[in-house]
Amino acid sequence: MIRRVWPLVAAAIALGIDAYVLAGVLPSIADSLATTVAAVGLGVTAFTAAYALAGPLLSGSLIRGSTARALLIALGVFNLGNLVTVVSPGTEVFLASRVIAGAGAGVLTAVATAAAAAMVADHERGRAMAMVTFGLSTGTVAGVPVGMLIGDRLSWRWTMALVVAVGLLSMVALAVKARTIPSLPASRGPAFAVLRSARTLVGVAAAFLLGVASLGLYTYLLPMAEARGLQDWGFALVWAWGIGGVAGSALVGRPLDAFGPRTLLIVLPAVLLGGFAVFWFSAAPAAWLVAAALWGAAGWASVPTLQQALTGARPERAMPIVAFQMAAMYLGSAAGAAAGSGLLANGVDPGDLSAWALIPAALALLLTCRLGIGTLRAHARRPASRLACEAAD
């Protein structure tokens, strides 16, 4: 049954590539469009903002009638945005194209994750959602360096053409498997209704803080290494983080299905804290490599762990909850990158950024601990409280 999810994983790979591939080719885009790197960098902000808004606001209305159709529409919008990026003649069109691509990506992530969970038996839900995250992490890890290589050898337009090609292949795979994708229940009331649940609010806040700490800090991994005299290890550190992320998202599904998310809600943010502490206190290459791998694994594994914790007892509300969680994560990533830029502009040593990242990571740990305790209580009260929990949403 789990093999049915692979078309959704392919779509997630395209999203993973697109979310970060621009970071490696910003200078060449700026030269090509005769503008500044800062102006082109707004494309990342435009993508993230559209992603955060479109997922919660549009996914519920698009699934009415057919989930497969909603996925194909979202992926089509995503591909259209990236195609416009490829042929952008100037900054204005470029930024508009990133809004279009981000909107498609936001809807696609929410619908694909909820659909993956609905396509399998209850005891495979953790693995199904983790597979979508595996696609995101794989796209980020493999796509960014490949995109940079293509950009160096050919041009940044060919880098974005790679994203379009992967997206089109994903559309073909989804179209072929459309009949196997179950219909998701239409949202009852506005998407924001799920935020009436204190548990969902805590989970969304935790996702934001984990995005700030993990993905936000990743932006500055190379400057951090250089500040510690490890500039020759930069490429190895990037790959250690990436391999850790792919492994974490690939392996977390079975423990989630077997034992539930409660323990992982505590362990994964704690591992992040430990990794950041290593970066702050140590300058040993071996220690940094191990810490980078654990950082990537814990950061990406926390995504399906939060999804399982927030939707396990409420599968009918999975799509809007995941939409808000993923929107919060990507907003946190943008906020973390902006905060890092501000700290550096104010004279903070790049090597000390990991110390600052301990703050959001520690706050995230407090919130996930609360979720873990709530999960334990929910198990203790079942099944009597299930109706009450659903009513709270």
C-alpha positions as CSV (number, residue, x, y, z in Angstrom):
1,M,0.0,0.0,0.0
2,I,2.8,2.4,0.8
3,R,4.0,2.2,-2.8
4,R,0.9,4.1,-3.9
5,V,2.3,7.3,-2.3
6,W,5.3,7.6,-4.7
7,P,3.7,9.9,-7.2
8,L,3.1,12.4,-4.4
9,V,6.8,11.9,-3.3
10,A,7.8,12.9,-6.9
11,A,5.8,16.1,-6.7
12,A,7.4,16.9,-3.3
13,I,10.9,16.5,-4.8
14,A,10.1,19.2,-7.3
15,L,8.9,21.4,-4.4
16,G,12.1,20.7,-2.5
17,I,14.3,21.7,-5.4
18,D,12.4,24.9,-6.1
19,A,12.3,26.1,-2.4
20,Y,16.0,26.5,-2.1
21,V,17.6,26.3,-5.6
22,L,17.6,30.0,-6.2
23,A,20.0,30.6,-3.2
24,G,22.8,29.0,-5.3
25,V,22.3,31.1,-8.4
26,L,21.2,34.5,-7.1
27,P,24.3,36.3,-8.4
28,S,23.9,35.0,-11.9
29,I,20.2,35.9,-11.9
30,A,21.0,39.4,-10.8
31,D,23.5,39.8,-13.6
32,S,21.1,38.4,-16.2
33,L,18.2,40.7,-15.1
34,A,20.5,43.7,-14.6
35,T,19.5,44.1,-11.0
36,T,20.9,43.5,-7.5
37,V,21.2,40.3,-5.5
38,A,19.0,41.9,-2.9
39,A,16.2,42.5,-5.4
40,V,16.4,39.0,-6.7
41,G,16.5,37.7,-3.1
42,L,13.0,39.1,-2.8
43,G,11.9,36.2,-5.0
44,V,12.6,33.8,-2.1
45,T,10.4,36.1,0.1
46,A,7.7,36.2,-2.5
47,F,7.7,32.4,-2.9
48,T,7.5,31.9,0.9
49,A,4.7,34.4,1.4
50,A,2.6,33.0,-1.4
51,Y,3.3,29.5,-0.1
52,A,2.2,30.4,3.5
53,L,-1.0,32.1,2.3
54,A,-2.2,29.8,-0.5
55,G,-1.9,26.5,1.5
56,P,-4.4,27.4,4.3
57,L,-6.7,29.6,2.2
58,L,-7.0,27.7,-1.1
59,S,-6.4,24.0,-0.5
60,G,-9.9,23.4,1.1
61,S,-11.8,24.8,-1.9
62,L,-9.7,23.1,-4.5
63,I,-10.3,19.6,-3.2
64,R,-14.1,19.8,-3.6
65,G,-15.0,17.2,-6.2
66,S,-11.7,15.5,-6.7
67,T,-8.5,15.4,-4.8
68,A,-6.5,14.2,-7.8
69,R,-7.8,17.2,-9.8
70,A,-6.7,19.6,-7.0
71,L,-3.2,18.0,-7.0
72,L,-2.9,18.4,-10.8
73,I,-4.2,22.0,-10.7
74,A,-1.8,22.9,-7.9
75,L,1.1,21.2,-9.6
76,G,0.1,22.9,-12.9
77,V,0.2,26.3,-11.2
78,F,3.5,25.5,-9.7
79,N,5.0,24.5,-13.1
80,L,3.5,27.5,-14.8
81,G,5.2,29.8,-12.2
82,N,8.5,28.1,-12.7
83,L,8.2,28.3,-16.5
84,V,7.5,32.0,-16.3
85,T,10.6,32.3,-14.1
86,V,12.7,30.6,-16.9
87,V,11.7,33.2,-19.5
88,S,11.5,36.2,-17.2
89,P,12.8,39.3,-19.0
90,G,13.0,41.5,-15.9
91,T,12.7,41.7,-12.2
92,E,9.0,42.4,-12.1
93,V,8.0,39.3,-14.1
94,F,10.5,37.3,-12.1
95,L,9.0,38.3,-8.8
96,A,5.4,37.7,-10.1
97,S,6.5,34.2,-11.2
98,R,7.8,33.3,-7.8
99,V,4.4,34.3,-6.3
100,I,2.6,32.0,-8.8
101,A,5.0,29.1,-8.1
102,G,4.7,29.6,-4.3
103,A,1.0,29.5,-4.4
104,G,0.9,26.2,-6.3
105,A,3.6,24.8,-3.9
106,G,1.6,25.8,-0.8
107,V,-1.6,24.1,-1.9
108,L,0.3,21.0,-3.3
109,T,2.2,20.4,0.0
110,A,-1.0,20.5,2.1
111,V,-3.1,18.3,-0.3
112,A,-0.3,15.8,-1.0
113,T,0.5,15.2,2.7
114,A,-3.2,14.7,3.6
115,A,-3.8,12.5,0.5
116,A,-0.7,10.4,1.3
117,A,-2.1,9.8,4.8
118,A,-5.5,8.9,3.4
119,M,-4.1,6.4,0.9
120,V,-2.8,4.0,3.4
121,A,-4.0,2.1,6.5
122,D,-3.9,3.8,9.9
123,H,-0.8,1.9,10.9
124,E,1.1,3.3,7.9
125,R,0.1,7.0,8.3
126,G,3.4,8.0,9.8
127,R,5.4,6.5,7.0
128,A,3.1,8.0,4.3
129,M,3.5,11.5,5.7
130,A,7.2,11.0,6.2
131,M,7.6,10.0,2.6
132,V,6.3,13.4,1.4
133,T,8.8,15.0,3.7
134,F,11.4,12.7,2.3
135,G,10.6,14.1,-1.1
136,L,11.0,17.6,0.1
137,S,14.3,16.9,1.8
138,T,15.7,14.9,-1.2
139,G,14.8,17.7,-3.6
140,T,16.6,20.2,-1.4
141,V,19.7,18.1,-0.9
142,A,20.1,16.8,-4.4
143,G,18.6,19.6,-6.4
144,V,20.5,22.6,-5.0
145,P,24.0,21.4,-5.8
146,V,22.9,20.0,-9.1
147,G,21.1,23.3,-9.9
148,M,24.3,25.2,-8.9
149,L,26.3,23.0,-11.3
150,I,23.9,23.5,-14.1
151,G,23.9,27.3,-13.4
152,D,27.7,27.4,-13.5
153,R,28.0,25.4,-16.7
154,L,25.0,26.7,-18.6
155,S,22.8,29.4,-17.0
156,W,20.3,29.9,-14.1
157,R,17.5,29.6,-16.6
158,W,18.5,26.0,-17.2
159,T,18.6,25.5,-13.5
160,M,14.9,26.5,-13.3
161,A,14.2,24.4,-16.4
162,L,15.3,21.4,-14.3
163,V,12.6,22.3,-11.8
164,V,10.0,22.5,-14.6
165,A,11.1,19.1,-16.0
166,V,10.8,17.4,-12.6
167,G,7.4,19.0,-12.1
168,L,6.1,17.9,-15.5
169,L,7.2,14.3,-14.8
170,S,5.4,14.5,-11.5
171,M,2.2,15.7,-13.3
172,V,2.4,12.7,-15.6
173,A,2.9,10.3,-12.6
174,L,-0.1,11.9,-10.8
175,A,-2.3,11.7,-13.9
176,V,-1.5,8.0,-14.4
177,K,-2.3,7.3,-10.7
178,A,-5.2,9.7,-10.4
179,R,-7.7,6.9,-9.7
180,T,-5.8,5.6,-6.7
181,I,-6.0,9.0,-4.9
182,P,-8.9,9.0,-2.5
183,S,-11.2,12.0,-2.1
184,L,-10.5,14.1,1.0
185,P,-13.3,15.5,3.1
186,A,-14.1,19.1,2.3
187,S,-13.3,21.5,5.1
188,R,-16.2,22.4,7.4
189,G,-16.1,26.1,7.7
190,P,-13.1,28.4,7.1
191,A,-9.6,26.9,7.2
192,F,-8.7,29.1,10.2
193,A,-11.3,27.2,12.3
194,V,-8.6,24.6,13.1
195,L,-6.7,27.3,14.9
196,R,-9.4,27.3,17.6
197,S,-7.7,24.2,19.0
198,A,-5.0,25.1,21.5
199,R,-3.1,22.0,20.5
200,T,-3.0,23.0,16.9
201,L,-1.8,26.5,17.8
202,V,1.0,25.0,19.9
203,G,2.0,22.7,17.0
204,V,2.0,25.6,14.5
205,A,4.0,27.8,16.8
206,A,6.5,24.9,17.3
207,A,6.7,24.5,13.5
208,F,7.5,28.2,13.1
209,L,10.3,28.0,15.8
210,L,11.8,24.9,14.3
211,G,11.8,26.6,10.9
212,V,13.6,29.6,12.4
213,A,16.2,27.5,14.2
214,S,16.8,24.7,11.6
215,L,16.1,26.0,8.1
216,G,16.9,29.6,9.0
217,L,20.3,28.8,10.4
218,Y,21.1,26.5,7.5
219,T,21.4,29.7,5.3
220,Y,24.5,30.6,7.2
221,L,26.2,27.2,7.5
222,L,29.1,28.1,5.3
223,P,29.9,31.5,7.0
224,M,29.6,29.7,10.4
225,A,32.2,27.2,9.3
226,E,34.5,29.8,7.8
227,A,34.4,31.7,11.1
228,R,35.6,28.6,12.9
229,G,38.4,28.0,10.4
230,L,36.6,25.2,8.7
231,Q,36.1,26.8,5.3
232,D,37.7,23.8,3.6
233,W,35.0,21.6,5.1
234,G,32.1,23.7,3.8
235,F,31.0,21.3,1.0
236,A,31.3,18.3,3.3
237,L,29.2,20.0,5.9
238,V,26.4,20.9,3.4
239,W,26.3,17.2,2.3
240,A,26.4,16.0,5.9
241,W,23.4,18.1,6.7
242,G,21.6,17.0,3.5
243,I,22.3,13.3,4.0
244,G,21.2,13.5,7.6
245,G,18.0,15.2,6.4
246,V,17.2,12.6,3.8
247,A,18.0,9.7,6.3
248,G,15.9,11.3,9.0
249,S,12.8,11.8,6.9
250,A,13.2,8.3,5.4
251,L,13.6,6.5,8.7
252,V,11.3,8.3,11.0
253,G,8.1,6.9,9.6
254,R,8.4,3.4,11.1
255,P,9.0,4.6,14.7
256,L,6.1,7.0,14.3
257,D,3.8,4.2,13.3
258,A,5.1,1.8,15.9
259,F,5.4,4.0,18.9
260,G,3.6,7.3,18.1
261,P,5.1,10.8,18.1
262,R,5.3,11.4,21.9
263,T,8.9,10.5,22.4
264,L,10.1,12.0,19.2
265,L,8.5,15.3,20.0
266,I,11.0,15.6,22.8
267,V,14.0,13.8,21.3
268,L,14.2,15.6,18.0
269,P,14.3,19.3,19.3
270,A,16.7,18.1,22.0
271,V,19.0,16.8,19.2
272,L,18.9,20.1,17.5
273,L,19.9,21.9,20.7
274,G,22.8,19.5,21.1
275,G,24.0,20.0,17.5
276,F,23.9,23.8,17.8
277,A,25.8,23.6,21.1
278,V,28.5,21.6,19.3
279,F,28.8,24.3,16.6
280,W,29.2,27.0,19.3
281,F,31.7,25.3,21.6
282,S,33.8,23.2,19.1
283,A,35.9,23.8,16.1
284,A,36.7,20.1,15.4
285,P,35.8,19.0,11.8
286,A,34.6,15.6,12.9
287,A,32.4,17.1,15.6
288,W,30.9,19.5,13.1
289,L,30.2,16.8,10.5
290,V,28.4,14.7,13.1
291,A,26.5,17.7,14.4
292,A,25.5,18.8,10.9
293,A,24.2,15.3,10.1
294,L,22.2,15.1,13.3
295,W,20.9,18.6,12.7
296,G,19.6,17.7,9.3
297,A,18.1,14.5,10.5
298,A,16.3,16.0,13.5
299,G,15.1,19.1,11.6
300,W,13.5,17.2,8.7
301,A,12.2,14.3,10.9
302,S,10.4,16.8,13.1
303,V,8.1,17.7,10.1
304,P,6.2,14.4,9.9
305,T,6.4,14.0,13.7
306,L,4.5,17.2,14.2
307,Q,2.0,16.2,11.5
308,Q,1.3,12.9,13.2
309,A,1.0,14.5,16.6
310,L,-1.5,17.1,15.3
311,T,-3.6,15.0,12.9
312,G,-3.4,11.4,14.3
313,A,-6.7,11.8,16.3
314,R,-8.2,14.1,13.6
315,P,-7.5,12.7,10.2
316,E,-10.5,14.5,8.7
317,R,-8.8,17.8,9.5
318,A,-5.4,16.8,8.3
319,M,-5.2,19.0,5.3
320,P,-5.9,22.4,6.9
321,I,-3.7,21.5,9.9
322,V,-0.8,20.5,7.6
323,A,-1.3,23.6,5.5
324,F,-0.8,25.8,8.6
325,Q,2.1,23.8,9.9
326,M,4.0,23.9,6.7
327,A,3.2,27.6,6.2
328,A,4.6,28.3,9.6
329,M,7.7,26.2,8.9
330,Y,8.6,28.1,5.8
331,L,7.7,31.5,7.3
332,G,10.0,30.5,10.2
333,S,12.8,29.7,7.7
334,A,12.4,33.1,6.1
335,A,12.3,34.8,9.6
336,G,15.4,32.9,10.7
337,A,17.3,33.9,7.6
338,A,16.3,37.5,8.1
339,A,17.2,37.4,11.8
340,G,20.6,36.0,10.9
341,S,21.2,38.8,8.4
342,G,20.2,41.3,11.0
343,L,22.6,39.9,13.6
344,L,25.5,39.8,11.2
345,A,24.7,43.4,10.1
346,N,25.0,44.4,13.8
347,G,28.4,42.9,14.2
348,V,27.6,39.4,15.5
349,D,30.3,36.9,14.6
350,P,29.0,34.2,12.2
351,G,30.4,31.5,14.4
352,D,28.1,32.7,17.2
353,L,24.9,32.3,15.1
354,S,24.4,28.8,16.4
355,A,24.2,30.2,20.0
356,W,21.4,32.5,18.9
357,A,19.6,29.6,17.3
358,L,19.6,27.8,20.7
359,I,16.8,30.3,21.7
360,P,14.1,29.3,19.2
361,A,15.2,25.7,19.4
362,A,14.7,25.7,23.2
363,L,11.3,27.4,22.9
364,A,10.3,24.8,20.3
365,L,11.4,22.0,22.7
366,L,9.1,23.5,25.4
367,L,6.2,23.5,23.0
368,T,6.8,20.0,21.7
369,C,7.1,18.7,25.2
370,R,3.7,20.2,25.9
371,L,2.4,18.4,22.8
372,G,4.0,15.2,24.0
373,I,2.3,15.4,27.3
374,G,-1.0,16.2,25.6
375,T,-0.5,13.1,23.4
376,L,0.0,10.9,26.5
377,R,-3.1,12.3,28.2
378,A,-5.1,11.8,24.9
379,H,-4.1,8.1,24.8
380,A,-5.0,7.7,28.5
381,R,-8.5,9.2,27.9
382,R,-9.4,7.3,24.7
383,P,-12.0,6.6,23.4
384,A,-14.2,8.7,25.7
385,S,-12.7,12.0,24.8
386,R,-12.4,11.6,21.1
387,L,-15.7,13.4,20.4
388,A,-14.7,16.2,22.7
389,C,-11.4,16.6,21.0
390,E,-13.1,16.8,17.6
391,A,-15.6,19.3,18.9
392,A,-12.8,21.5,20.1
393,D,-11.7,21.9,16.6
